Amino acid sequence: MSLNYQPRYHKGRMKEEKQRKEHRGRQSRYQPYPKRQTLKIETEYSLNQNIYQEIINIFGKPEIDLFASKLNNKCDNYISWVRDPGALTADAFTIPWENLKLYAFPPFAIDPTSDVEQHIPSGLEIIRKSFLKKGIPEDSITIMLKSLSESTLRQYSSTLQKWWSYCKRNKIGVYVASVGTIISFLRELFQKGISFATLNSHKSALSLILNTSSSDEALLKRFLKGAFRTKPSFPRYDVTWDPMIVLDYIKQWHPLESLSLEKLVKKLVMLLVLATGHRIQTLSKLKIENIVNMESGVEIPITDLLKTSRYDREQPVIKLKYFDERPDLCVAKTYKQNVVMTSHDNNNNKSRYLVTRHQKTPHFLYNGNIGGPIRAIQSRTKASGH
């Protein structure tokens, strides 16, 4: 039995194509979401319908077409080569084929080295596919991905997309690679001038999608140690600044009732940083509704998840005592004045963060970003010679 094939033509073009008797070079109008790509006509071939019917008569009707598009799918359920709103998923090689009654007629341009424009998936897609290839159920993967913070996911995405392009360029499997291949990839990035810290981050991202043995990890650590010795990387700052310079500057902003909201917010943020020693992210999570007023001051438990949050670690509690000896530098009283000046916003939104953007807040302060006031005061004290 000869497996003849015939190309699929768009409606309205059949007559023209028959007259020309030449379809090579003609491009499909198939444009997957979200990135528009052009697939050559070779990817839209399908088996002759008569031959396909003979196969069905012998083996029965399949449940899913592994290599198809909305133009040539033989089954209602199909998997596309690239993302397609009508497909169950993209890339048939990322799902298990066991116990599937399937039909497969691979396109001639499925080889990653062909001239088909390659779609670079997002970091989240790459991680999800790596978990699928390890046999993890889809609903479990959704939970596992929650373990990655947004900042970590953004950081890893850059690495994984570089890794994807490197593998396609060198005809290497994305999800199965030797330790030598990983080191070659890291070396290429290192030679482009990235720092040791960035190199270490790249290694962590790859460890998430690749299966590396303990001996592989030892070789990777050896490479990273050599990279550090080749181009040592040290902390950006090796000195500390005198906080009295800032305190002498902001203590002049008194009495609190006479301050503008902009100065009050700047003073509150700087006093919180110096008095608590907590990370900026922690201070950005102080909520009005969590504040507990006490005789000696105020306490604010942090209920939002932080970068340092762990299942076996208690959430921090910010304790601000009244500093009666120096009311011009009292954090608790500065906080209370801030609440008074923003009371209208507080009544409308009880879950508002202590330091957040509201109607009267100046443009430099945004929800979750309190670095602006800190930099403004540091720059001001340096410029004024304090």
N, C-alpha and C positions, 0 to 999 in steps of 0.2 A: 504493500500500500504506500503510495507516494504522498508524503506530507507536503502538499503544495500550499502556498500561502498567497494571500492577496492583500494589498494595502487598503486601509480604510480611507475614504474620501469624505470631505465635508459636503453637506447637502448644498445643492445649488452650483457645485463645481464639478459634478460627475461628468457631465457632457464635455466640458472644456478639457478635463484631464484625459478623457478617452481620446479626444481628438489629438491632443499633444503626444499621447502615448509615452509620456516621460514625467515621472513624478519626483525624480531625485532633485534634491536641493529645495524642494517645496517645504516650507516650515508649517508645523502644526500651530493651531491657534490655542492650544492647551496652555493655560497660564496658571500654575498652582498658586495657592495662597500659602504664606503671605508674601513671598518674593516672586516676582515675575521672572520666568525663565523661558527659554526657547528650546524645545526638544526637536531634534531632527526627525524627519518622516520615518526613519528606520525604527524608531521606538514605538510607532503606531501601527506596525504590521500586526495582522491577526491571522489565525489559521482559517483556511477556507471553510465556510460554514458547512458544506456537504461532508468534508472530512471530519469536522468537529462532531457532526451528528452521528457519523459512523462510530466514532469513539464512544459517544454517550450510549449508543445502542449496545455496545459491548461491556463497558465498565460502569454504566450508570451515570446519572447527572451529578456533577461535582457541586460542593457547597460554596466554594470560594475560589476566586481567580487570583493567583498570587502575583502575576505581573500584568497589570492592566491600567487603563485610565478610563475616564468618562466617555472616551471615544470608541473604545474597542473591548470593553469588559464583556465576557461571556456569561458571567454570573452576576446576580444582584449584589452579592457581597464580593468586594474585590479590594486588593491592596495595590497602591500606586507606587511608582518609583520615587516620586517626590510628593510633597503634601498636596492633597486633593480633598476639597470639602465633601465629596461624595464617597470617598474611600474609608474603609475601616481604620486604616493606619497607613503609614508610609514605610517603604523598604521592607520587603518580605523576609529579608535575612535577619531581621531583628526580633522575630517571633518564633516560637517552637512550632514545628510542622507535625508533631506527633498527633495521631488520632484525628487528623483532618482529612476530609474527603475533598481533595484539592485538584485544581487544574493549573498547569503551568506551561506557558509559552513565553519564555524570556525574550525580551527585545534584544536586538543585535547590538545596541549601544549601551548595554548595561555595564560594560567594563568601565571602571572609574577612569581609565586612561583614554577613553574615547573623547570626541570633541563636544560631548554634551556639557553644557555649562553646569558646574557643580553647585549644589545648594549646601551652604555651610550652616548646619543646625545651631541652635542656641546651646549654651552650656547646660541648661536644664534638660534639653532633649537628649544630649549626649549622656548625661548621668542617668536619665531614666532608661535609655536603651541598654546601658551597661548593666543595670539592675535586672532588666528583662532577660538579658542573655545569661544571667546567673540563675535564672529560674525563680526569681522573686515575683509573687503575684502583684498585679497592678494596684489593687487596693492597699497592699502593704507598702508599695513604693511611695504612694502619696504620703503616708505617715513618715517614712524614712526621710523624705525630702524636707520635711518640717525641721529636721535636725540642723539644717543649714540656715544660718542667718542670711538676711538679704545682702549684707556687705560681703560675706564669705562667698555667696553664690555669684555676685558680680565679679569678685576677684578670680574665682575659679573659671568662670565663663570665658574670660580672656585667654587663659591658659589652654582650655580644652578646644577652643576654636583654632588656636595656633596649632595644637596637636593634630586636629582633624586635617587641616590643610597640609601639614608636614607628611602625614601618612598617605594622603591621596597623591601628593606630589612624588613620593618615593615608593608608591605601590605597596604599602604596608597596611596590615590590619589595624583598625582603630582600637579595637577592644582586646586584641591579643598581640602583644609585642614582647620581644626579648629585652633583658636588662641592657644589652648593648645598644639596642635601638633607642631606649629611653635616655641613656647617657649621651648618645649622639645628638638627640633632640635638645637636651639641656646644654650641651656644649655649643651648639649652633646659636642658642639664645645668649649664652654667656659671652660668646665672641662678638655679639652685637652690642655689648656694653652694659647689660643689666647687672644690678647689684646682687650680692650674695643673698640678701633677705628675699628679693624677688625670685631668685633661682630656687630657694628653699620652698617658697610658696608654690611655684610651678610643680615641684616634685610632689608636694602634698596633694595637689589637684589631680595629678596622674594616678596617685595611689588610690584615689576614690573609684576609678573606673577600671584599673588594671589589677590583675592578680599577681602580686610579687611575693616571692618566697623570702624567708629570712636571710638566705645567702644573697639574694638580689638586693635586699635592703642594705646589707653590709657593704656591697659594692657601690650603691648609690650614696651612702654616707661617706665612703672613701672619696668619691668624686666631689661631693660638696665640700669636704674638708680641704681637698686640693684647690678648689675654686676659691675658698676663703683665703688660703695662703697665697694664692696668685694675686688676688685683688682684695686685700683686707677691708672689711666693712665695720665701722665703729659707730656708736651712738652719735646722733647729730649734735647734741649738746654735751659738753663735758664740764660745764660750770653752772652754778645756780645763781639766780638773781636775788637781790635783796628785797624782800616784800615790804620793808619799811618805806621804801621809795613810793610805792603805790598807796600804802596806808596814809602816809603824810599828805598825799594828794587828795584822796577821797574823803578824808576826815573833814576837809574844808566844806564839803557839801552837807551843811547842817545849819539850822534845824531841818528835819526831814519834811515837815509840813510845807516848807517854802520851796522845795525842789520841784522841778518839772518831772513829768513821768519818765522822760528819757534819762535824766541823771539818776533818778531813783532806781530804775531798772539796772543801769550800769553798776551802781554802787552795790545793789543787792547781789548781782551775779558775782562780782569780784570778792565780796565778803564771803559768799558761800564757798567759792573755790579755796580761799585762804583758810577759812575756819574749819572746813570739813576734810579737805585733802582728797575728796572723792573725784572720780573721773567725770569729765564733762557730760558723758552720756547718762551717768547716774543722776546728776543734778537736773538734767533735762526731763527726767521722769517724775519730778516732784509734782504731785497733784493736790489741788485745793481740797478735794473731798477727803483726802487721807490725813490732813493735818489735825493733830491733837493738841489743843491748848492746855498747858499745865501751869502750875503756880510758878515754877522755876524757869519756864521757857516753853518751847514747842517741840513736838516730835512728829516726824513725817516718815512713815514706813513706805518703802518702794514696793509697789505691787506689780509693775510691769517687768517683763523679762529683760534682762541685761545681757551684754556679751559675756559677763562673768558668772551668769546664773548657772547653777548646777542642781540636779535633783537631790544631792546630798549636802547642799549648802544653804544656809538661811539667807533670805533676802535682807539687804542692808536697811537700817533705820537711821535716818538723819536726826540728830539731837542738837537743838540750838538753845543754849542757855542765855538768860538775860545778862548783859554786861553792863551793870549799873554804874560801874566806875568810869566807863567810857561810852556814854550813850551815842556819841558821834561815830562809834565803830561797832555798835551792837547789831548783830545779824538778825536776831529775833525781832527787834523793834523795827528794823528796816523792812523785814518781811511783812509785819503787820501794817505798816504804812502803805506798802504795795497793795495789800489786800483791800485797804480802804479806798485807794485811788482807782481800783479796778472792780469795785463792788458790783457795779451794774453788769459787767461781763460775768462775774462769778455767779450772780443770781440766775442768769440765763443759761449758764453752762457749768454745773457743779463739778463735772469731770475735767474741767480745764486744768492744764498744767500751770504750776506756779509761775514759771517764766515762759510765756508764750506770746504769740502775736494776737492783739486785739485791736479794736477800732482806733484807740489813741496811741498805740505803741509805735515808735519810730520805725522807719523802713529797714533798719539794720538787724532787727530782731525777728526771727521766724520760729515757728513751732518746732521744738526739738533741736534748735541750733542756737546755743548761747555763747558760741565762740566769738561772735561779733562784738559784744560789749567788752570782752576781755582784751581782744586785740586793739580796740579803740582806746582803752585806758592805757595799755602798755605803750602804744604809739604816742599818746598825748604826754605821758610822763617822760618819755625819752626825748621828745621834741622840746619840752619846756625846761629840760636840764635838771629835773628832779632826780 
